[in-house]
């Protein structure tokens, strides 16, 4: 199987190669899934950075004796979004693998 980065960077060459081998394959669908997967990963990483910053802030607030309940509740929601994104990325990985001809 070709590397997704190569396919992403050389879609025309891949199309020509598939055509030369007589392989029917929806390259556009694969590239769209890969793009969505990369977007989800980027969003997930941003949420993880936000969660890490909030965790540091919670520690500081606790040391100062300030209330952290609202921030903790907010971060629970962020953690759930991260989990949802991780699940969706895993499902997309499976779809991408199943799409690719061997």
C-alpha positions in Angstrom: 0.0 0.0 0.0 1.2 3.5 -0.8 1.9 6.0 2.0 -1.0 8.4 2.4 1.4 11.4 2.4 2.7 10.3 -1.0 -0.9 9.9 -2.3 -1.8 13.3 -0.9 1.2 15.0 -2.5 1.0 13.1 -5.8 -2.7 12.4 -6.6 -2.2 12.6 -10.4 0.7 10.1 -10.4 -1.3 7.8 -8.3 -4.3 8.1 -10.6 -2.1 7.3 -13.6 -0.6 4.3 -11.8 -4.0 2.9 -10.9 -5.2 3.4 -14.4 -2.2 1.7 -15.9 -2.8 -1.3 -13.7 -6.5 -1.3 -14.5 -7.5 -0.7 -10.9 -10.8 0.9 -10.2 -10.5 3.1 -7.1 -12.2 6.3 -5.8 -9.1 8.3 -5.0 -11.2 11.4 -4.2 -13.0 9.5 -1.5 -9.8 8.4 0.1 -8.3 12.0 -0.1 -11.5 13.4 1.4 -11.4 10.9 4.3 -7.7 11.7 4.9 -8.4 15.4 4.9 -11.2 15.0 7.5 -9.0 12.7 9.6 -6.2 15.2 9.6 -8.7 18.0 10.6 -10.0 15.9 13.5 -6.4 15.2 14.6 -5.6 18.9 14.5 -8.7 19.7 16.5 -8.0 17.0 19.0 -4.4 18.2 19.6 -5.8 21.8 20.1 -8.2 20.5 22.7 -5.4 18.5 24.4 -3.3 21.6 24.6 -6.3 23.5 26.1 -6.8 20.8 28.6 -3.2 20.8 29.6 -3.2 24.6 30.1 -6.4 24.3 32.2 -4.9 21.6 34.3 -1.9 23.9 35.1 -4.4 26.7 35.9 -6.4 24.4 38.2 -3.3 23.5 40.1 -2.4 27.2 40.5 -5.9 28.1 41.6 -6.0 25.4 44.2 -2.7 26.6 45.6 -4.2 30.0 45.9 -7.3 28.6 47.6 -9.6 29.7 44.8 -12.6 27.9 43.3 -11.9 25.4 40.5 -15.2 23.6 40.2 -16.4 25.4 37.0 -13.1 24.9 35.3 -13.0 21.2 36.2 -16.5 20.8 34.8 -15.5 22.5 31.6 -12.5 20.3 31.2 -14.6 17.2 31.7 -16.5 18.3 28.6 -13.3 18.9 26.8 -12.0 15.5 27.8 -15.2 13.9 26.4 -14.7 15.7 23.1 -11.2 14.4 22.9 -12.4 10.9 23.5 -15.1 11.3 20.8 -12.5 12.6 18.4 -10.1 9.8 19.2 -12.9 7.3 18.5 -13.9 9.0 15.2 -10.2 9.1 14.1 -9.9 5.3 14.8 -13.0 4.6 12.8 -11.7 6.7 9.9 -8.4 4.9 10.1 -10.3 1.6 9.6 -12.3 3.0 6.7 -9.2 4.3 5.0 -7.4 0.9 5.4 -10.5 -0.9 4.0 -10.7 1.4 1.0 -7.1 0.9 0.0 -6.5 -1.8 -2.5 -3.8 -4.3 -1.5 
